[in-house]
Amino acid sequence: MGEQGIRRIVLTSTQGAGDDWARLNPLVKAFITLSNVKVGFDDHTGVDQVVRASSDVDWTLARAVALTDKPASGPVRAAEAGTEKPGTTINRADLARFLVQTVEDDAWIRQAPLVWNARR
């Protein structure tokens, strides 16, 4: 990215990746560890480490909770892990809107917020 002059990246990650692992419920950790889902979590954690090590890029890791295919419904909530109790799901359409808005607003720079659909 540095060689190409790219200064901004916003990526979808997952709740529990990287330093967020310690906040997961022990039952969820057991499920992840004992299933094939662990491979995906390991990939997200690897991306987390590489992105955080890049000192010349303004990055955002949007840590989505469980994804759904429901239509866009808004509103979306985002918060640094450990500051709020997140909802349990986010639909893909609202997550996409959050990612685009994050780029447009230059929001959440060098942060990894949890992202979920707010309850109405």
Backbone bond lengths (Angstrom), bond angles and torsions (degrees), N, CA, C in turn:
res aa  C-N    CA-C-N  psi(-1)  N-CA   C-N-CA  omega(-1)  CA-C   N-CA-C  phi
1 M - - - 1.452 - - 1.522 110.37 -
2 G 1.317 116.30 -42.10 1.454 119.37 179.65 1.512 112.44 -61.51
3 E 1.326 116.60 -41.01 1.462 120.70 179.55 1.524 112.02 -62.27
4 Q 1.324 117.61 -30.92 1.461 122.61 -178.42 1.524 112.91 -94.12
5 G 1.334 117.56 -0.09 1.460 120.75 179.18 1.520 113.74 76.76
6 I 1.323 117.16 18.95 1.469 120.80 178.91 1.522 108.05 -85.78
7 R 1.320 116.10 123.52 1.467 120.68 -175.27 1.526 113.69 -109.82
8 R 1.336 118.64 -7.72 1.473 120.76 -173.68 1.515 110.31 -135.06
9 I 1.336 116.19 133.41 1.456 121.67 174.08 1.529 108.56 -143.53
10 V 1.316 114.83 136.37 1.464 121.74 175.34 1.517 106.37 -124.25
11 L 1.319 116.34 123.41 1.463 122.43 -175.77 1.521 111.37 -122.21
12 T 1.312 114.99 148.96 1.457 120.09 171.72 1.522 107.98 -85.97
13 S 1.306 115.58 129.40 1.457 122.45 175.29 1.525 106.68 -123.32
14 T 1.307 117.16 -159.69 1.452 120.22 -179.70 1.524 111.34 -139.53
15 Q 1.300 114.70 150.72 1.458 120.26 174.05 1.527 107.31 -58.30
16 G 1.317 116.35 132.27 1.456 120.80 179.22 1.512 114.41 98.29
17 A 1.329 117.78 -8.70 1.467 120.16 179.01 1.523 109.97 -77.79
18 G 1.320 115.18 153.25 1.464 120.46 175.42 1.513 113.00 56.42
19 D 1.326 115.83 -132.48 1.466 120.60 -176.53 1.524 113.51 -72.72
20 D 1.327 117.82 -3.04 1.467 121.03 178.30 1.531 112.00 -85.09
21 W 1.327 118.33 -9.58 1.464 123.00 -178.35 1.529 111.46 -54.48
22 A 1.320 116.88 -42.19 1.468 121.28 -176.46 1.528 112.58 -62.04
23 R 1.323 118.24 -21.64 1.465 121.39 -177.80 1.523 113.47 -86.72
24 L 1.335 116.98 -9.64 1.464 118.96 -178.18 1.516 112.00 -72.51
25 N 1.312 115.48 148.99 1.451 123.85 174.74 1.527 109.11 -60.14
26 P 1.338 119.52 138.66 1.469 121.75 -178.89 1.543 113.24 -56.56
27 L 1.327 118.07 -34.47 1.461 119.95 177.65 1.524 111.47 -66.61
28 V 1.325 116.90 -40.08 1.465 121.41 177.80 1.523 109.17 -65.40
29 K 1.324 117.20 -42.34 1.470 120.74 177.49 1.529 110.91 -59.27
30 A 1.330 116.56 -43.23 1.464 120.34 179.82 1.522 110.75 -63.24
31 F 1.331 117.09 -44.03 1.462 120.61 178.13 1.523 110.80 -58.74
32 I 1.321 116.42 -47.31 1.467 120.81 -178.71 1.524 110.50 -62.64
33 T 1.312 116.38 -47.32 1.463 121.18 -176.37 1.519 112.29 -63.75
34 L 1.329 117.36 -36.26 1.466 121.21 -174.78 1.528 113.84 -93.64
35 S 1.327 117.59 2.65 1.465 119.70 -177.51 1.527 110.42 -122.02
36 N 1.314 115.47 177.32 1.459 119.25 178.02 1.530 112.20 -75.00
37 V 1.311 118.23 -4.27 1.460 122.34 176.75 1.534 110.49 -66.36
38 K 1.317 116.53 -24.88 1.468 121.67 -178.46 1.526 112.03 -56.56
39 V 1.318 117.42 -36.86 1.463 121.02 -179.52 1.529 110.38 -60.10
40 G 1.325 116.82 -44.69 1.459 120.90 177.72 1.522 112.18 -63.46
41 F 1.322 116.99 -41.02 1.463 120.49 178.57 1.518 110.48 -64.31
42 D 1.326 116.52 -40.68 1.468 119.84 177.25 1.520 110.52 -61.01
43 D 1.339 117.79 -41.01 1.466 121.34 177.15 1.528 111.11 -61.88
44 H 1.330 117.07 -46.42 1.473 120.50 179.07 1.527 110.61 -60.64
45 T 1.323 116.80 -40.48 1.467 120.37 179.55 1.523 110.58 -65.73
46 G 1.336 117.63 -39.84 1.461 120.98 176.97 1.519 112.07 -62.44
47 V 1.325 116.90 -43.93 1.469 121.22 177.15 1.523 109.43 -62.11
48 D 1.321 116.89 -42.73 1.460 122.69 178.66 1.526 109.81 -54.89
49 Q 1.319 116.76 -47.49 1.471 121.15 -177.83 1.523 111.97 -65.15
50 V 1.335 117.10 -43.26 1.471 121.06 -179.69 1.522 110.80 -65.24
51 V 1.325 116.18 -45.76 1.465 120.34 -177.88 1.522 110.57 -64.31
52 R 1.308 117.63 -45.10 1.467 120.78 -179.15 1.527 112.11 -63.91
53 A 1.326 117.31 -27.51 1.470 121.48 -179.83 1.526 112.72 -77.32
54 S 1.323 117.58 -13.25 1.466 120.45 -178.37 1.522 109.68 -82.11
55 S 1.307 115.37 107.70 1.464 120.28 -174.67 1.527 113.12 -82.42
56 D 1.337 117.71 -14.65 1.458 119.64 -175.57 1.522 113.61 -106.24
57 V 1.346 117.21 16.72 1.464 121.58 -177.71 1.526 109.34 -127.48
58 D 1.327 116.22 137.23 1.462 121.31 172.68 1.522 107.22 -88.05
59 W 1.301 116.93 103.08 1.461 122.39 -174.48 1.516 111.39 -109.16
60 T 1.329 114.31 157.45 1.463 123.01 169.86 1.518 106.78 -139.12
61 L 1.316 117.04 130.43 1.461 122.80 173.67 1.524 106.97 -108.97
62 A 1.310 117.26 103.51 1.461 122.00 -179.71 1.527 107.95 -83.23
63 R 1.310 116.79 106.17 1.462 121.96 -176.66 1.524 109.59 -88.10
64 A 1.305 114.58 97.15 1.461 120.79 -178.62 1.522 110.81 -75.99
65 V 1.319 115.46 145.59 1.454 121.06 169.31 1.527 106.24 -81.18
66 A 1.308 120.07 -163.89 1.469 122.29 -177.61 1.530 111.14 -56.89
67 L 1.339 116.43 129.38 1.467 122.10 -178.61 1.521 111.37 -85.70
68 T 1.337 115.29 144.38 1.466 120.78 174.14 1.524 109.21 -126.76
69 D 1.319 116.05 165.41 1.458 122.36 177.63 1.525 111.94 -101.35
70 K 1.309 117.54 14.48 1.464 120.76 179.07 1.524 109.85 -64.94
71 P 1.326 117.70 157.15 1.472 120.16 177.62 1.525 110.80 -65.32
72 A 1.330 115.41 159.58 1.461 120.84 177.34 1.526 109.50 -52.93
73 S 1.319 115.49 134.12 1.460 119.21 -178.43 1.520 112.26 -134.35
74 G 1.357 116.73 -19.56 1.459 119.91 -177.40 1.513 109.99 46.07
75 P 1.247 122.14 177.54 1.451 123.53 -19.79 1.535 110.79 -75.76
76 V 1.322 114.74 162.59 1.464 121.32 179.00 1.516 108.42 -104.95
77 R 1.313 115.94 140.48 1.465 122.01 174.86 1.519 107.27 -112.63
78 A 1.314 116.17 145.87 1.455 122.42 175.28 1.519 108.07 -142.28
79 A 1.322 115.62 139.35 1.464 120.28 179.61 1.522 108.93 -157.75
80 E 1.310 115.31 151.20 1.457 119.60 173.91 1.528 108.61 -61.12
81 A 1.311 116.06 140.26 1.459 121.37 -179.62 1.526 110.23 -54.25
82 G 1.316 115.04 135.70 1.453 120.74 177.75 1.514 114.87 89.67
83 T 1.334 117.90 -6.42 1.466 119.68 -178.92 1.522 112.52 -97.14
84 E 1.332 117.29 -23.72 1.463 122.76 178.10 1.517 108.38 -143.30
85 K 1.326 115.83 155.22 1.462 119.65 172.18 1.523 107.34 -83.77
86 P 1.351 116.80 115.09 1.467 118.57 -176.11 1.517 112.39 -74.69
87 G 1.321 115.23 159.30 1.455 120.54 170.23 1.519 108.83 -69.56
88 T 1.317 116.42 178.48 1.465 119.82 -173.77 1.513 114.33 -96.12
89 T 1.347 118.89 -17.99 1.460 120.48 -176.40 1.526 111.68 -141.72
90 I 1.330 113.82 162.28 1.458 122.16 167.72 1.523 106.88 -146.15
91 N 1.316 116.23 136.76 1.458 117.44 177.74 1.528 108.84 -83.35
92 R 1.319 114.88 151.94 1.463 121.04 -174.88 1.530 112.79 -59.76
93 A 1.321 117.30 -36.71 1.470 120.49 -179.08 1.528 110.88 -64.26
94 D 1.322 117.45 -43.48 1.463 120.01 179.46 1.525 111.14 -70.60
95 L 1.330 117.53 -34.77 1.462 120.15 175.95 1.530 109.59 -62.73
96 A 1.328 117.59 -44.44 1.464 120.92 178.57 1.523 110.79 -59.30
97 R 1.327 116.67 -42.99 1.471 120.69 178.39 1.527 110.42 -61.75
98 F 1.334 116.99 -40.93 1.464 121.28 177.55 1.531 110.96 -61.24
99 L 1.334 117.03 -43.63 1.464 120.80 -179.00 1.534 111.00 -61.79
100 V 1.322 116.70 -46.33 1.468 120.84 179.75 1.526 110.10 -64.21
101 Q 1.326 117.03 -44.89 1.465 120.90 179.96 1.524 111.41 -62.26
102 T 1.323 116.97 -36.19 1.456 121.58 178.93 1.523 110.96 -63.13
103 V 1.331 116.50 -41.16 1.468 120.71 176.76 1.522 109.95 -66.45
104 E 1.322 117.24 -48.79 1.469 121.22 -176.49 1.527 112.68 -62.88
105 D 1.329 116.98 -36.71 1.464 121.19 -177.03 1.529 113.43 -91.04
106 D 1.329 116.85 -3.33 1.475 120.58 -173.01 1.532 110.41 51.90
107 A 1.320 115.23 45.06 1.464 121.00 -177.12 1.536 110.77 -97.63
108 W 1.299 116.01 160.12 1.461 123.78 173.72 1.528 112.86 57.70
109 I 1.325 117.41 35.68 1.465 120.58 -178.62 1.526 110.18 -69.29
110 R 1.351 113.78 129.76 1.474 124.09 -179.38 1.532 111.00 58.07
111 Q 1.342 114.58 39.74 1.460 121.68 178.27 1.530 109.77 -135.05
112 A 1.326 115.09 163.31 1.466 121.78 -179.78 1.529 109.50 -131.44
113 P 1.328 117.09 74.73 1.466 119.21 -177.51 1.529 112.29 -74.78
114 L 1.320 115.62 147.97 1.459 121.04 166.95 1.520 106.65 -75.66
115 V 1.338 117.20 143.70 1.465 121.40 -176.69 1.524 108.82 -131.44
116 W 1.351 116.43 131.53 1.460 121.01 -178.32 1.518 110.48 -153.15
117 N 1.333 115.90 162.82 1.467 120.59 173.19 1.507 108.46 -78.31
118 A 1.329 115.14 126.90 1.460 120.64 178.12 1.527 109.14 -70.16
119 R 1.303 114.85 145.21 1.463 119.15 176.00 1.512 109.05 -74.37
120 R 1.302 114.80 145.23 1.469 118.26 179.37 1.496 110.47 -94.40
